[in-house]
Amino acid sequence: MKKFLDGNFLLSNKTAEYLYHEHAKGMPIIDYHNHLPPNEMAEDRRFENITQLWLYGDHYKWRAMRTNGVPEAFITGAATDREKFRKWAETVPYTMRNPLYHWTHLELQRYFGIDEVLNGQNADRIFDQTREMLQSADFSVRRLLERMNLRVVCTTDDPVDSLEHHRKIREDNWQIRVLPAFRPDKAMNVDHAPTFNKYLALLEQASGISITHFTEYLDALKSRHAFFVANGCKVSDHGLEQILAEEYTPAKVSAIFDKIRSGVQPDKEEILIFKSAMLHTFAEWDHEQGFVQQYHLGALRNNNSRMLAKLGPDNGWDSIGDFPQGRSLVRFLDRLDRDDKLAKTILYNLNPADNELMASMIGNFNDGSSAGKIQWGSGWWFMDQKDGMIKQMNALSNMGLISRFVGMLTDSRSFLSFPRHEYFRRILCNILGEEIENGELPNDLEWIGGMVRDISYNNARDYFNWQETDPSAS
């Protein structure tokens, strides 16, 4: 019987062990999509205790605690940090077979050297042990990230963001590059005209452009896009239920904007047209600037109206949605490709029912300009667990070229989330190791080892043109 979470965790045979330890383990990390707060990296924050570092803002843990019957006071409420940690520790044994069980113990091991299985009995002792460790400068935010061998971290930033924290980090010449990603969801969300108009006031302030008509709105947004480029941005991201690709004319979109700007709520058809036009416009700008554009599709958000009213949006009440994806996605990509304005693109689906759809979709618009120009992203959110990753990699292998895959990302708000890259790499190596040992793949460890290194790091480095992040390239 193997020991839980030993050095060969998730590796079921000798070939898998070789691939992981000799080829995957030592590769650096490019985390090209996450939600880490740039201000905490800029100030090199030090957390008072593990609750602040681990539980604040972690929707995954919150959902598990709620499912385990923990009152909200111990999750997002007024309970003390020690009390909240106790409730999480008491919940951990009940998370077996949920990825949280693996992630929790990987993070305790990799950052704190704690090999114990967390539970209610040792909660106070581990809280005190980690609190003492966190007082050391070795456990500041920057030191925690350096420990994981990161090269690049891409945050998620609104067009009105000043990016002052990114500039501070760059001026410090920190060894890890922290780059912004352009996320214009709020800038196209016209579902509620008053909220959109409030956002435009922020856009006016950030851009210095008075926005009365649609052309001025575009000028203001494009100036922010250029501002992001000037601050090192080469990545965009969109969080959508589905891609929209309705037919439109500039005159129609301009009329819809004028209606919204006057405070009148657009109808459902007008909302779809306006969002379609803006998605296409953003994609054209991304192509002009050589961006990689990312589309996270399929989340059904803020489903609990009672808790939405109490806590606000994005507090862990989301689920997988069942939105149709294929036809509008084809129209969107084809329109850009037809005009030679299709940037490198990464697609993510939240509903596993769309796996094969996405795996086949990415083969429709490769044009020979780069390997794997259109990518299907790794298992995301509810799918970034063992079963979800295996299904994603198997579908990608069957219908595309997994050898050109840009690999894992955390999509996380936690500075302790980076062992998820290790988790992914172990699963990848086990898939390949099993097939080598079964005679389904040749025992060519030099080639397949190189493929493991590529998927772990090299493909993302080359895809995003971040070769300078690799010390061997200098």
Buried (B, 14 or more C-beta within 10 A) or exposed (E): EEEEBEEBBBBBBEBBBBBBBBBBBEBBBBBBBBBBBBEBBBBBBBBEBBBBBBBBBBBBBBBBBBEBEBEBEBBBEEBEBBBBBBBBBBBBBBBEEBBBBBBBBBBBBBBBEBEEBBBBEBBEEBBEBBBEBBEEEEBBBBBBBBEBBBBBBBBBBBBBBEBEBBBBBBEEEBEBBBBBBBBBBBBBBBEEBEEBBEBBEBBBEBBEBEBEEBEBBBBBBBBBBBBBBEBBBBBBBBBBBBBBBBEBEEEBBBBBBEBBBEEEBBEEEBBBBBBBBBBBBBBBBBBBBEBBBBBBBBBBEBEBEEBBEEBEEBBBBBBBBEBEBBEBBBBBBBBBBEEEBBBBBBBBBBBBEBBBBBBBBBEEBBEEEEEBBBBBBBBBBBBBBBEBBBBBBBBBBEBBEBBBBBBBBBBBBBBBBBBBBBBBBBBBBBBBBBBBBEEEBEEEBEEBBBBBBBBBBBBBBBBBEBEEBBEEEE
